[in-house]
Structure formats: structure tokens, C-alpha cells
Amino acid sequence: MGAKRIGHFFAKGGSALDGIQQARVSWSCRRCGMTIYTNPGRGRRRQRCATCLSSNWLYHQSAIELKRWNDLRLLAAAGTITRLEHQPAFDLKVNGIHVTTYRADASYYENGRFVVEDTKPPDFMDDLAKLKIILFNAVFAPQNVAVTLHRAGR
């Protein structure tokens, strides 16, 4: 009895490990957006982009996240969204005590409203991610900010 495979991801019934193992890690060039699927490395031997020769890479945990990031870059270039930021970190404090840090996939302004976005495959989200999103929504509710889940394939 195994999980039913749909594309690169497993449907309900699959374990978190199944989803993690199926995610395809990728990097995109910060300047031109070219994608590579091998670690560009660090330091002196850092790989350069074949298109623009930049050595500044953005890390994406899955191909779905990479696709959404490229869509957001196009929206930013068109002027639909502004102040696009890749994987912003938010300190989650309750009664002045630091509980954890939530790292979203992207944040931006759309029509003057601050949007925090996380991309998840359909029917897959681990318990830690659910807990951090709930805590983020509770902590930032007074500022009228909530995590927007972008479900790929829907």
C-alpha cells in the first residue's frame, strides 16, 4: 500500500518524506533568471551564470516554487507588483518571547497591500509548515497581514 503518485508529488496518504524526496532543488540566477539544477558552490570556485556571468544565485526548494518565483518576477517587471523579495524571514514573537522564525517563499506589495506568499504542492504540507503559518497569521493579524498559500496546479 503506497501513496498514489501524481506527477512529481504524492497525493494524500503519502508521507512527508515522500514529498521531500520528490522535490527537485534548483537555483536561479538573481540577475537574468536562468535555472540550474546543480549546486553552484561557494567561494572562489562558485559557478557563474552562462547567460550573464553573474555568480549570485537564488535557492528554490522545488520546481513548483521556482515556477512561481519566475511568474512573480514577470509580474514585477510588468509593474503589477512592487518590492518583490525572495524568501523573507519573519521573527515570530509571542508576548515579547521569540518562538521561531518563519521563512516565506516571497513577499511583495500588490495595490498597496503587503502580501506574504508560500508555494506548496497540491495535497502536501508538513505539520511544521502548517504550525508556522498559523502562528504567523496570529502574530501578524493586527497588521492585517496573512500568508497567502499558492497551490500549484490549481
Legacy VTK file of the C-alpha trace (Angstrom):
# vtk DataFile Version 3.0
C-alpha trace
ASCII
DATASET POLYDATA
POINTS 154 float
0.000 0.000 0.000
1.791 3.134 -1.107
0.963 6.677 -1.912
-0.547 7.444 -5.281
1.963 9.335 -7.380
0.721 12.328 -9.357
3.441 13.994 -11.412
6.414 14.677 -9.147
4.408 14.638 -5.918
2.357 12.202 -3.914
-1.352 12.591 -3.249
-2.946 12.317 0.189
-1.735 9.268 2.012
1.909 9.867 1.098
4.318 10.693 3.874
6.204 13.953 4.307
9.364 12.072 3.385
7.788 11.058 0.049
7.112 14.703 -0.801
10.559 15.873 0.285
12.292 13.177 -1.738
10.332 14.142 -4.849
11.101 17.865 -4.636
13.638 18.996 -7.217
16.038 21.526 -5.755
17.065 24.266 -8.155
18.889 27.585 -8.322
18.077 30.598 -10.482
20.314 33.498 -11.418
19.344 36.623 -9.481
20.123 38.846 -12.479
18.716 37.026 -15.547
16.646 34.144 -14.113
18.498 31.254 -15.789
17.913 27.943 -13.957
20.387 25.253 -12.970
19.766 22.029 -11.043
23.234 21.517 -9.550
24.678 23.379 -6.582
26.614 26.409 -7.880
29.025 26.179 -4.925
30.597 28.887 -2.822
33.745 30.930 -2.601
36.409 31.034 -5.313
35.037 28.072 -7.263
31.486 29.426 -7.426
29.759 28.691 -10.749
28.915 31.626 -12.976
25.725 32.036 -14.976
26.220 31.022 -18.606
23.973 33.874 -19.786
25.070 36.938 -17.814
28.208 35.716 -15.959
26.726 36.584 -12.565
27.596 34.384 -9.589
24.614 35.427 -7.475
22.102 32.555 -7.190
18.684 32.149 -5.549
17.847 28.798 -3.938
14.447 27.131 -4.577
13.298 24.016 -2.724
11.153 22.702 -5.575
10.375 23.164 -9.240
6.924 24.488 -8.279
8.493 27.199 -6.128
10.880 28.093 -8.973
7.995 28.407 -11.454
6.034 30.660 -9.091
9.134 32.830 -8.478
9.565 33.268 -12.248
5.876 34.248 -12.526
6.341 36.820 -9.744
9.437 38.228 -11.489
7.339 38.759 -14.639
4.608 40.491 -12.607
7.234 42.746 -11.027
8.715 43.579 -14.434
5.220 44.447 -15.695
4.629 46.718 -12.699
1.706 44.731 -11.283
3.576 44.101 -8.030
6.370 46.061 -6.355
9.156 45.461 -3.809
9.426 41.751 -4.566
11.611 39.955 -2.021
12.888 36.363 -2.188
12.482 34.202 0.945
11.971 36.942 3.548
12.379 35.884 7.183
9.897 36.923 9.879
10.599 36.617 13.605
7.526 35.249 15.350
7.307 36.603 18.893
4.554 35.936 21.412
4.420 38.261 24.451
7.912 39.508 23.571
9.405 35.998 23.502
10.962 34.764 20.262
9.229 31.484 19.361
10.553 30.748 15.881
11.413 32.286 12.530
9.138 31.833 9.526
10.721 31.998 6.074
8.174 32.573 3.326
8.848 31.982 -0.364
8.189 35.599 -1.382
6.765 38.900 -0.230
5.633 41.876 -2.289
3.192 44.780 -2.462
0.129 44.496 -4.670
-2.195 47.512 -4.944
-0.646 48.944 -1.774
-1.303 45.759 0.242
1.580 43.733 1.700
1.431 40.076 0.550
3.398 37.182 2.045
3.285 34.099 -0.171
4.200 30.464 0.287
4.069 27.909 -2.528
3.105 24.335 -1.756
2.346 21.341 -3.976
-1.281 20.172 -4.042
-2.294 17.970 -1.099
1.087 18.227 0.619
2.190 20.315 3.577
4.069 19.035 6.618
2.908 19.757 10.172
5.741 22.182 10.949
4.843 24.371 7.954
1.163 24.356 8.993
2.081 25.356 12.539
4.391 28.183 11.428
1.767 29.574 9.040
-0.910 29.518 11.757
1.468 31.252 14.181
2.440 33.839 11.542
-1.227 34.622 10.859
-1.903 35.010 14.598
1.120 37.247 15.258
0.642 39.499 12.221
-3.190 39.698 12.355
-3.122 43.220 13.907
-1.166 44.469 10.855
-3.748 42.816 8.557
-1.086 40.533 7.016
-1.645 36.832 6.396
0.182 34.134 4.456
-1.265 33.534 1.009
-0.838 29.902 0.004
-0.228 29.401 -3.672
-1.206 25.852 -4.569
0.483 24.745 -7.775
-1.692 23.000 -10.299
-4.902 24.634 -9.091
LINES 1 155
154 0 1 2 3 4 5 6 7 8 9 10 11 12 13 14 15 16 17 18 19 20 21 22 23 24 25 26 27 28 29 30 31 32 33 34 35 36 37 38 39 40 41 42 43 44 45 46 47 48 49 50 51 52 53 54 55 56 57 58 59 60 61 62 63 64 65 66 67 68 69 70 71 72 73 74 75 76 77 78 79 80 81 82 83 84 85 86 87 88 89 90 91 92 93 94 95 96 97 98 99 100 101 102 103 104 105 106 107 108 109 110 111 112 113 114 115 116 117 118 119 120 121 122 123 124 125 126 127 128 129 130 131 132 133 134 135 136 137 138 139 140 141 142 143 144 145 146 147 148 149 150 151 152 153
